[in-house]
Amino acid sequence: MTQAYMTDTGTGSSDGEHSGPRIRRLFDRLRRSRGIWRRGIVLALCAVLLTLLMVFHAQIPNTIGNLGSLNETFLPWLGLGVPVLLIIGVVRRSATALVALLLPALFWLNIFGGLFTDKSHSGGNLTVATHNVNAANSDPEGTARVLAESGADVVALEELKASAVPSYEQALSGTYKYHSVQGTVGLWSKYPMTDTRSVDIKMGWTRAMRSTVTTPAGKVGVYLGHLPSVRVKVNAGFTAGQRDASADALGEAIARDPLDKIILLGDLNGTMNDRSLNAVTSQMRSTQGAAGDGFGFSWPASFPMARIDQIMVKGIDPVSSWTLPETASDHLPIAARVQI
């Protein structure tokens, strides 16, 4: 009995000698774990801010420098903040930052993830294209050739320089029997055009027009618009006031049109996310959003960052949407096929 008791006591003493280092190691691991969660609080807050900019973009006011519209213009690019913060979080070994990054990543995918699936399909009975050709275009004939070879039945051109109009007319005459130039915009069509007129978008000169195109599938009201340019200035912010007023005027003209099938082509100097274009976008569908593949960015041509050139429809089904090869312009031409 005494022998056994002494043996048990000896064993307990041995366990006590070894338990000390184990407990210390455990506390060391816990201390290190707490460090992982304590680090990166600022990064986590940045991730939350990034999420808020995406989720509540429509609530950012335009009263100061049109910040809301500026954010919405480049809204997809906020997603770049996720990998940047991810790299910093890994370097900092911050579990808090990495978990917080799930928020902007998931919300970005919720908003834009659907654009990465190809929504185009076969069919359609009318192909249209639009291109801001750039007044300084050094190769109007080559630019016109790209558009003619696209297979488009209707082509809209913006920023036409008066001295270059004959070059475009000559280059496109073999493919398009009908055309009209109003101010700095022009429309070319394989099908008859009637009721062609300029549209007042409150600019003081003509940068928008409208025509009824009689296609084999029926009459379509085709609008062509080039809204005023916008700028980002340090002392004024996002200067888009004139563009916004022109968008309202264009939206009113489309809403009053007697035809129920409408196509809008042109350079709107704004994206579908920009709430300031609501007068137009609220009543029309973007062919890129409905039947495209990817973002379809069109400007600037050298490194496209925004889809400011648009093809939108009303009472017509989009079938496919794509960008055309680069020309001598600073914009990419875009095209779409629709079902009337």
C-alpha positions in Angstrom: 0.0 0.0 0.0 2.8 2.4 1.0 4.8 1.4 -2.1 1.8 2.1 -4.4 1.1 5.4 -2.7 4.7 6.6 -3.1 4.7 5.5 -6.8 1.5 7.5 -7.5 2.9 10.5 -5.8 6.0 10.3 -7.8 4.1 10.1 -11.0 2.0 13.1 -10.1 5.1 15.0 -9.4 6.5 14.1 -12.8 3.4 15.3 -14.6 3.6 18.6 -12.8 7.1 19.1 -13.9 6.1 18.6 -17.6 2.7 20.5 -17.4 4.4 23.8 -16.8 6.1 24.1 -20.3 2.9 22.8 -21.9 0.8 25.6 -20.2 3.4 28.2 -21.2 3.3 27.0 -24.8 -0.5 27.2 -24.8 -0.4 30.8 -23.4 2.2 31.7 -26.1 -0.1 30.4 -28.8 -3.1 32.2 -27.4 -1.0 35.4 -27.2 0.1 35.1 -30.8 -3.5 34.3 -31.9 -4.7 37.5 -30.2 -2.1 39.4 -32.1 -3.4 38.0 -35.4 -6.9 39.3 -34.5 -5.6 42.6 -33.0 -3.5 43.5 -36.1 -5.2 45.1 -39.1 -8.1 46.9 -37.5 -7.5 49.9 -39.8 -7.4 47.5 -42.8 -10.7 46.0 -41.7 -12.3 49.5 -41.4 -11.1 50.2 -45.0 -12.8 47.0 -46.1 -16.0 48.1 -44.4 -15.8 51.6 -46.0 -15.2 50.0 -49.4 -18.3 47.9 -48.9 -20.4 51.0 -47.9 -19.3 52.8 -51.1 -20.6 49.9 -53.2 -23.8 49.1 -51.3 -24.9 52.7 -50.7 -23.6 54.3 -53.9 -27.0 55.7 -54.7 -27.1 57.5 -51.3 -23.8 59.4 -51.8 -25.0 63.0 -52.5 -24.3 64.9 -55.6 -24.6 68.2 -53.8 -20.8 68.5 -53.3 -18.8 68.1 -56.5 -21.2 65.4 -57.9 -19.3 62.8 -55.8 -22.2 60.4 -56.1 -22.0 60.3 -59.9 -18.2 60.2 -59.9 -18.3 57.1 -57.7 -20.9 55.5 -59.9 -19.0 56.2 -63.0 -16.1 54.0 -61.9 -18.1 51.8 -59.5 -16.8 48.5 -61.0 -13.2 49.6 -60.3 -13.8 49.7 -56.5 -13.3 45.9 -56.7 -9.6 46.5 -57.2 -9.5 47.6 -53.5 -10.1 44.0 -52.5 -6.9 42.4 -53.8 -4.9 45.5 -52.6 -6.2 45.1 -49.1 -5.8 41.3 -49.3 -2.1 41.6 -50.0 -1.6 44.1 -47.2 -3.6 41.9 -44.9 -1.5 38.9 -45.7 1.7 40.8 -45.2 0.4 42.1 -41.8 -0.8 38.6 -40.9 -4.1 40.0 -39.9 -7.0 37.6 -39.5 -9.4 40.5 -38.8 -8.6 42.2 -42.1 -8.9 39.0 -44.1 -12.3 38.2 -42.6 -13.5 41.8 -43.2 -12.5 41.6 -46.8 -15.2 39.0 -47.4 -17.8 41.9 -47.2 -16.6 44.0 -50.2 -15.7 40.8 -52.2 -19.2 39.3 -51.8 -21.0 42.6 -52.5 -18.9 43.3 -55.6 -19.7 39.8 -56.9 -23.4 40.3 -56.1 -23.4 43.6 -58.1 -21.1 42.8 -61.0 -20.6 39.0 -61.0 -23.4 38.4 -63.5 -21.5 40.5 -66.2 -18.9 37.7 -66.5 -21.4 35.3 -67.9 -22.0 35.4 -71.6 -25.7 36.4 -72.0 -25.6 36.7 -75.8 -27.5 34.2 -78.0 -28.2 33.7 -81.6 -30.9 35.3 -83.6 -32.0 38.9 -84.0 -33.0 40.8 -87.1 -31.2 44.2 -86.8 -27.6 45.0 -86.1 -26.6 48.5 -85.0 -23.3 50.2 -84.2 -22.2 53.5 -82.7 -18.9 55.3 -82.5 -17.5 58.6 -81.3 -15.0 59.0 -84.1 -13.1 61.9 -82.5 -12.9 65.2 -84.2 -9.1 64.8 -84.5 -9.4 61.4 -86.2 -6.5 61.1 -88.7 -8.0 58.2 -90.6 -11.8 58.7 -91.2 -11.7 56.2 -94.2 -10.2 53.5 -92.1 -12.6 54.2 -89.2 -15.6 54.0 -91.6 -14.3 50.7 -93.0 -14.3 49.1 -89.6 -17.9 50.1 -89.1 -19.0 49.0 -92.5 -17.3 45.6 -92.1 -19.1 45.1 -88.7 -22.2 44.0 -90.6 -24.3 46.8 -88.9 -27.5 47.8 -90.6 -27.6 51.1 -88.9 -24.5 53.1 -87.9 -24.4 56.2 -85.7 -21.3 58.5 -85.6 -20.6 61.2 -83.1 -18.1 64.1 -83.0 -18.1 64.6 -86.7 -15.8 67.4 -87.9 -17.4 69.3 -90.8 -14.3 68.9 -93.0 -14.3 65.1 -92.4 -18.0 64.5 -93.2 -17.3 64.0 -97.0 -14.7 61.3 -96.2 -17.2 59.4 -94.0 -20.0 59.8 -96.6 -17.8 58.5 -99.4 -16.4 55.6 -97.4 -19.9 54.5 -96.2 -21.9 55.2 -99.4 -21.3 51.7 -100.8 -22.8 50.0 -97.8 -25.5 52.5 -96.6 -28.0 53.9 -99.0 -29.6 56.3 -96.6 -27.9 58.8 -94.3 -28.3 62.2 -92.6 -25.9 64.4 -90.7 -27.3 66.9 -88.2 -24.7 69.1 -86.6 -21.8 66.9 -85.3 -23.7 63.6 -85.4 -24.8 61.4 -88.3 -26.8 58.4 -89.0 -26.2 55.8 -91.8 -28.8 53.1 -92.6 -29.3 50.3 -95.1 -33.1 50.9 -94.7 -35.2 53.9 -95.5 -35.1 56.8 -93.0 -38.0 59.2 -92.6 -39.0 61.9 -90.1 -35.3 62.7 -89.6 -34.7 65.7 -87.4 -32.4 67.2 -84.8 -33.2 66.9 -81.1 -32.8 69.8 -78.8 -30.7 68.6 -75.8 -30.1 72.2 -74.4 -26.6 72.7 -75.7 -27.0 75.6 -78.1 -25.9 73.5 -81.1 -26.9 70.2 -82.5 -25.5 67.0 -81.0 -28.5 64.8 -81.1 -31.0 63.6 -83.8 -33.8 61.2 -84.4 -35.0 59.2 -87.4 -37.6 56.6 -88.2 -35.9 53.6 -89.8 -38.2 51.3 -91.7 -36.7 47.8 -91.3 -38.1 44.6 -92.7 -39.5 43.8 -89.2 -41.2 47.2 -88.9 -40.6 50.8 -88.0 -38.1 51.8 -85.3 -37.4 55.2 -83.8 -33.6 55.6 -83.7 -32.1 58.3 -81.5 -28.5 59.4 -81.7 -27.0 61.5 -78.9 -23.7 62.9 -77.8 -24.1 64.4 -74.4 -21.7 67.1 -73.1 -18.3 66.0 -71.7 -17.6 65.8 -68.0 -14.4 66.7 -66.2 -12.9 66.1 -62.8 -11.5 69.3 -61.4 -9.8 69.9 -58.0 -11.8 73.1 -57.3 -15.1 71.9 -58.8 -15.3 68.2 -58.5 -17.1 66.2 -61.1 -18.4 68.9 -63.5 -21.4 67.1 -65.0 -24.2 69.7 -64.7 -24.6 70.4 -68.4 -24.5 66.7 -69.2 -27.2 66.0 -66.7 -29.5 68.7 -68.1 -29.0 67.3 -71.6 -29.7 63.8 -70.4 -33.0 65.1 -69.0 -33.9 66.7 -72.3 -33.0 63.5 -74.2 -35.1 61.4 -71.9 -38.1 63.6 -72.3 -37.8 63.4 -76.1 -37.7 59.6 -76.0 -40.6 59.4 -73.6 -42.7 61.6 -76.0 -41.9 59.6 -79.1 -45.0 58.2 -80.8 -43.3 54.9 -81.7 -43.1 52.1 -79.1 -39.9 50.6 -80.5 -36.9 52.8 -79.8 -33.1 52.4 -80.1 -30.7 54.9 -78.6 -27.2 55.1 -79.9 -24.4 57.4 -78.8 -21.8 58.7 -76.4 -23.7 59.6 -73.2 -20.5 60.5 -71.3 -21.9 58.4 -68.4 -22.4 54.9 -67.3 -25.6 53.0 -66.7 -24.8 53.2 -62.9 -24.8 57.0 -62.9 -28.1 58.1 -61.3 -27.9 61.5 -63.2 -28.8 59.7 -66.5 -31.9 58.3 -64.9 -34.2 60.2 -67.3 -32.8 57.9 -70.0 -31.8 54.7 -68.3 -35.1 54.4 -66.3 -37.0 53.8 -69.5 -34.5 51.8 -71.6 -32.4 48.6 -71.4 -28.7 48.4 -72.0 -27.8 45.9 -74.6 -24.5 45.2 -72.8 -26.1 44.6 -69.5 -28.9 42.4 -71.0 -27.0 40.5 -73.8 -23.3 41.2 -73.5 -20.2 39.4 -72.1 -18.2 41.4 -69.6 -18.2 45.1 -68.9 -17.8 46.2 -72.5 -15.7 49.3 -71.5 -15.3 51.7 -74.5 -13.3 54.6 -73.2 -10.4 55.5 -73.4 -9.6 53.1 -76.3 -6.0 52.7 -75.2 -7.1 51.4 -71.8 -10.9 51.2 -71.5 -12.1 52.1 -68.0 -15.8 53.0 -68.5 -18.7 52.2 -70.7 -19.8 55.7 -71.6 -20.8 54.8 -75.2 -24.2 53.1 -75.1 -26.7 51.2 -77.1 -30.1 51.1 -75.4 -33.5 49.8 -76.4 -37.1 50.2 -75.5 -39.8 47.7 -76.7 -37.1 45.6 -78.4 -35.2 42.5 -77.2 -31.4 42.7 -77.0 -29.7 39.5 -78.5 -26.0 40.3 -78.3 -23.6 43.1 -77.6 -19.9 43.6 -78.3 -17.1 46.1 -78.9 -15.5 46.5 -82.3 -11.7 46.8 -83.1 -9.9 50.0 -82.2 -9.8 52.8 -84.8 -8.0 56.1 -84.9 -10.4 57.4 -82.3 -10.0 57.7 -78.5 -13.2 55.6 -78.1 -13.9 52.0 -79.1 -16.9 51.5 -81.4 -19.6 49.2 -80.0 -22.3 47.1 -81.7 -25.4 45.1 -80.8 -27.9 42.8 -82.4 -31.5 43.1 -81.5 -34.8 41.4 -82.2 -37.6 43.6 -83.3 
